[in-house]
Amino acid sequence: MKTIRTFLLVLCVGALVGVMACAPAAQPTAAPPTSAPQPTAAPPTTAPQPTAVPPTSAPQPTTVPPTSAPANTEAPTTAPTVAPTTAPPAGATNTPRPTPTPPPPQVTAAPGAVQIQFWHALTGASQVAELQKLADQFNAANPQYYVQPILQGNYAETLQKMNAAITANSLPDMILGNPGDLGTYDAAGVMVPLDDYIKDPTDGLGDLAAQIDPALYFDTFDNRTIGISNGRSIQVMYYNVDMLKAAGFDKPPATFDEFDKVCEAVSKPPDTYCYALVPGASTFANLDWNRGGAYASADETKAVFDEAAGVATLEWLKKLADKQWSYIPAAAFGDQTDFGNGKVAFTVGSTAGLPFYQTAVQGSTKPFAWSIAPLPRDANGKNYVDLFGPSIGLVQSTPEKQKGAWLFLKFLLSKEVEEEWAQVTTYFPANRSAATAVGAMDPSSVTNKAFAGVIDKYKLAVTFLPDGKREPTAAAWQSVRNIVANMMTAVFTGKSGADFTATDPAAAAKEGVERVNKALSEFGK
Amino acid sequence: MNRDRLRKQIGTLLIHAVLAAGAALVLFPFVWMLLGSVKSYNEATTAGFIPREWLWSNYLDAVTVMNGSVPCQFDAANPLAILNQCLLLRYFFNTVFVGLFVVLGVLTTSVLAGYAFARLNFPGRNLLFGILLMTLMIPFELTLVPNFVFMTWFSTPESWLATTFGLSKEGLHNWINTYYALIVPFTASVFSIFLFRQFFRGIPNELFDAALLDGATHSQFLWSVVLPLSKPALVTSALLTFLGTWNALMWPLLVTNAPQMRPIQVGLAQFIGEAGTQVQLLMAGATLTVLPIMILYLILQRWFVEGISSAGIRG
């Protein structure tokens, strides 16, 4: 008993010391909730607020043409012919370190400043630090506002928290999430349409509007702009240049037939495989488009991948499995790992993963040359690259908070900020002039080490952007992504399960469309 | 004689070999973590058991990354300030602080409830216990939103007192972003109540009768007789509860907004990005966070082993 009593005594003393030393962080919200969300405020009409901070870097030369063009209107794009980088020296030191970021200015809220909570899902440590740094810059230049970026976990966790916050009416003022997630929040009636802010003569986008392609970077629901992205990434095919060369291929496969020929030559299971397949809706949609499929109806109300292109895509996946050219990695990011280890010739992933591929290859016992290319297409088809990434929206609050949140969003879209953001995230800026500037950067002038290591691939990816195309953005589509992934897994592995029954490509496409359409029709009910 | 001795030695050798193999199996994840924490990214994710180059700088990097890429700095004039300046320490403090209070709460409520269900006779006792057990089957995810709503309804005691007595004009503050939300909802555990109830039922009635004859009340019997006999159950419940708190991620994310209020798991999650995981830094961060617990365990090892072995509990 003496031990228990001593333990209790120590616990109480510790608690007292702890409470005294570490008072709960500020910013609790008022309780209980007493009012419904404020109605959307009218566009701001007060005097313009200073939003820009002095540029942090010298203007970049703008010698390359704009990198973003309207999607789906160009002639078929051939495979890139830009020379891949050569292999790094075998003994290259490979210590992936966090990007050195200068300490933030530790800006504190000015008395009476309007507090703006910005919830986001960017879990990468460098992204967290950069977002805080940008908020500090904004707060220093706009002392009447105080923006607080708050990490709320990954996208799924942020969605869960936001849904709980909507129920409890304990909302942030800004939110970053998948476009479909913003649509979900909009369906709950808590989002602010941005159209009036965009067009506002004083605080609107102004000249910035001409720099942003709304088709690719705005998220529109019911003809209202709910989200704007300050950077997106694209789906690309990573390939081992040396492995292809050793098999007699000087360039990446542009078509599915060429891809198969490479696979036949390089696959030597269980040591070497052609393609590490990670089932996912983005990969399937991209492959479907490249075979001439539509994936979804034009009004985004139905899935249509049970047509010829979708079935052909699944048949191709089945062939990859049957011939043992491909496998599904067991671990998360296992495809990156196996690629870095020289076990696989191709993977498919986001360009946001470029720095991870770089470190994986560089630190390999046998470093090799690698590069990226668009996913293969039909012989007479057109290449598309799936363009995705988070968007930012405003949550209904008070007119002052909404205005501050809008000004911060506008600040994030400015050229200098976009240039910096692109280097930290390897995203492609929404701001065309920023994209041009980053695309024209001399590698030797890049201070961000992680970005400097992949700038050649980043520039190559920029050339794919004119073929950018977005998956359906309607909120319901976010909820059906697992169905598409399950369909791919069932066909590839030939195993039925509770999540998906059919394993034959045609039957699986039919079941997949039925399941997706059912889920779409039931979404929100 | 020699043959018997040889047989005995072989038997001992075999037993030790089996135990060594078991120990190696248990130790392997720890060794993997330790070695992974000093590898390069590529080595940590691919081949090789022993690091080619021992990168001790990963530890410093992990601390810096967790701190928003700002190095932790110690100020001798204000030593406690490092808890706010260095997020790793803050995360660690929060986790231990919350864990200890949750353990204290769970032990208090579970011992009392367990004793009531085991020793007191009152109408509807079994029905109530059955209902309590049924709540074990409700998935945690299902209760997230309702519990979150409760957290926004409740006011902190200090803000309530300040408002009631006119000491502050700030108004009521809810539990979001406070230790209340991290501690209070977990201070009762059905599993622990069940554990204690079963344990208390195993204590001989003769002891209770003897205590009654000596004029002891229920609370005296519980405090002076039952609890000293219940060390194994107390240790088991405390360990499981503390581990649950240590590993919690979703709930702390849900009810906190400031990094200064978040636990260690949130800090470690920052090494997992949308496009890849910095495995070597994750391992270094995990090692740093596990280290104090391991040291604590080594100090209290005898007590823990005694408690667990006397309960016949095996890991």
Interface residues (C-beta under 8 A of the other chain):
Chain A: M1 T3 I4 L8 L11 G14 A15 G18 A21 C22 P24 A25 A26 Q27 P28 T29 A30 A31 P32 P33 N94 T95 P96 R97 P98 T99 P100 T101 P103 P104 Q117 L122 T123 G124 A125 S126 Q127 V128 A129 Q132 Q148 I150 L151 Q152 G153 N154 Y155 E157 Q160 K161 N163 A164 A165 T167 A168 N169 S170 A332 F333 Q336 T337 G340 N341 G349 S350 A352 G353 P355 F356 T359 A360 V361 Q362 G363 S364 T365
Chain B: S40 Y41 N42 E43 T45 T46 A47 G48 L55 S57 D61 T64 V65 M66 G68 S69 V70 L80 L83 N84 R90 F93 N94 F97 L100 F101 L104 L144 V145 F148 V149 M151 T152 W153 F154 S155 T156 S159 G171 L172 H173 N174 W175 I176 N177 T178 Y179 W223 S224 L227 P228 L234 L249 M250 L253 L254 T256 N257 A258 P259 Q260 M261 V266 A269 Q270 F271 I272 G273 E274 A275 G276 T277 Q278 Q280 L281 W303
